[in-house]
Amino acid sequence: MDLIGYEFLRQTLSLTAFPPERPALIKPVTRIEPTEAFLGVPRHVAPDTKDPIEHVLFALKHEGVELQILAEALPKIDPSSLLAALRRSPTGAYIRTACYLWEHFAGSHLENIPEVGGPQSSYSTRIAT
C-alpha cells in the first residue's frame, strides 16, 4: 500500500498530528476516487518522489487543507526546496500557499522569492506611460 499526501508526510516526518480521515493511497484506479475509507489515486497522478514538497502540493490540491499536519510538516521542510519549487512554478497557487503557510508556521520569511508576472493589461500599460 503506497501512502501519499498527508499520510506520507505524517509517517515519514514522524508527525504527531492525527491521521487524515481519508488517507490518499495509490490504488488501481483510472482517476482519483474518494471512498469512505480512503482516497484512491492512480499511480500516474501520485507524486513519484519522496520529496515532502511534492506530497504537500499533492495534498493541498487533492486532499484539501489539513492545518494540523501542515503546521508540523512545513517547518521541517528545508526552505531552499520550497524556493526551488516556487521558481519552477512562480504562479502556482499550491506552492504559493505552501510558502505562505511555511512562513507562518516556521515564524520566518523566505528570502529571494520570485515575483509573480503575467501579461499586462492595456490599462496598466496606459498608466505606466
C-alpha positions in Angstrom: 0.0 0.0 0.0 1.6 3.2 -1.2 1.0 6.2 1.1 0.9 9.7 -0.5 0.0 13.2 0.5 -0.8 14.0 4.2 -0.4 10.4 5.5 3.0 10.1 3.7 4.1 13.3 5.4 2.7 12.2 8.8 4.6 8.9 8.7 7.9 9.9 7.0 8.4 13.1 9.1 7.3 11.4 12.3 4.5 13.9 13.0 2.2 13.6 16.0 -0.8 15.1 14.1 -4.0 13.0 13.8 -4.1 10.9 10.7 -6.3 12.2 7.9 -9.8 11.0 7.9 -9.5 9.6 4.4 -5.8 9.0 3.6 -4.6 9.1 -0.1 -3.4 5.7 -1.3 -2.2 4.6 -4.7 -4.8 2.2 -6.0 -5.5 0.5 -9.3 -8.0 3.2 -10.4 -8.2 5.3 -13.5 -8.9 8.6 -11.8 -9.0 10.0 -8.2 -11.8 8.2 -6.5 -12.9 9.1 -3.0 -14.3 6.3 -0.8 -15.4 6.3 2.8 -12.1 4.8 3.9 -9.5 6.3 1.6 -8.8 8.5 -1.5 -7.9 6.2 -4.3 -5.2 7.7 -6.6 -3.8 6.3 -9.8 -0.1 5.9 -9.9 0.4 8.4 -12.7 -1.3 11.2 -10.6 0.6 10.4 -7.4 4.0 12.1 -6.6 6.7 9.9 -8.0 9.3 11.1 -5.4 9.8 11.0 -1.7 10.3 14.8 -1.7 8.0 16.2 1.0 7.2 19.3 -1.1 5.7 17.2 -3.8 3.5 15.5 -1.2 2.5 18.8 0.3 1.5 20.1 -3.1 -0.4 16.9 -4.0 -2.2 17.1 -0.6 -3.2 20.7 -1.0 -4.6 20.1 -4.5 -6.4 16.8 -3.9 -6.9 16.4 -0.1 -7.8 19.9 1.0 -6.2 21.8 3.8 -5.2 19.8 6.9 -3.7 22.6 9.1 -2.7 20.3 11.9 -0.5 18.2 9.6 0.8 21.3 7.7 1.7 23.1 10.9 4.0 20.2 11.9 5.3 19.2 8.5 6.1 22.6 6.8 8.7 23.8 9.4 10.6 20.5 8.9 11.0 21.2 5.2 14.1 23.0 4.0 13.2 26.4 2.8 15.6 26.1 -0.2 13.5 23.2 -1.6 10.4 25.4 -1.2 12.1 28.2 -3.1 13.2 25.7 -5.8 9.6 24.5 -6.3 8.4 28.1 -6.3 11.0 29.1 -9.0 9.7 26.2 -11.2 6.2 27.4 -10.9 6.1 31.0 -9.6 2.4 31.5 -10.3 1.3 28.1 -8.9 -1.4 28.6 -6.3 -0.5 25.5 -4.3 3.2 26.2 -4.0 2.4 29.9 -3.1 0.0 28.6 -0.4 2.7 26.2 0.9 5.2 29.0 1.1 2.8 31.3 2.9 2.0 28.6 5.4 5.7 27.7 5.8 6.4 31.3 6.7 3.5 31.4 9.2 4.3 28.1 10.9 8.1 28.4 10.8 7.9 32.0 12.1 10.4 33.1 9.4 10.5 34.7 6.0 11.6 33.1 2.7 14.2 35.3 1.0 14.5 35.9 -2.7 11.0 34.9 -3.7 10.5 35.2 -7.4 8.0 37.9 -8.5 4.7 36.8 -9.9 4.5 38.0 -13.5 1.8 38.0 -16.1 0.5 39.8 -19.1 0.0 43.5 -18.7 -3.4 44.8 -19.4 -3.8 47.8 -21.7 -5.0 49.7 -18.7 -1.8 49.2 -16.8 0.3 50.0 -19.9 -1.5 53.3 -20.3 -0.9 54.2 -16.6 2.8 53.4 -16.9 3.3 55.8 -19.9 
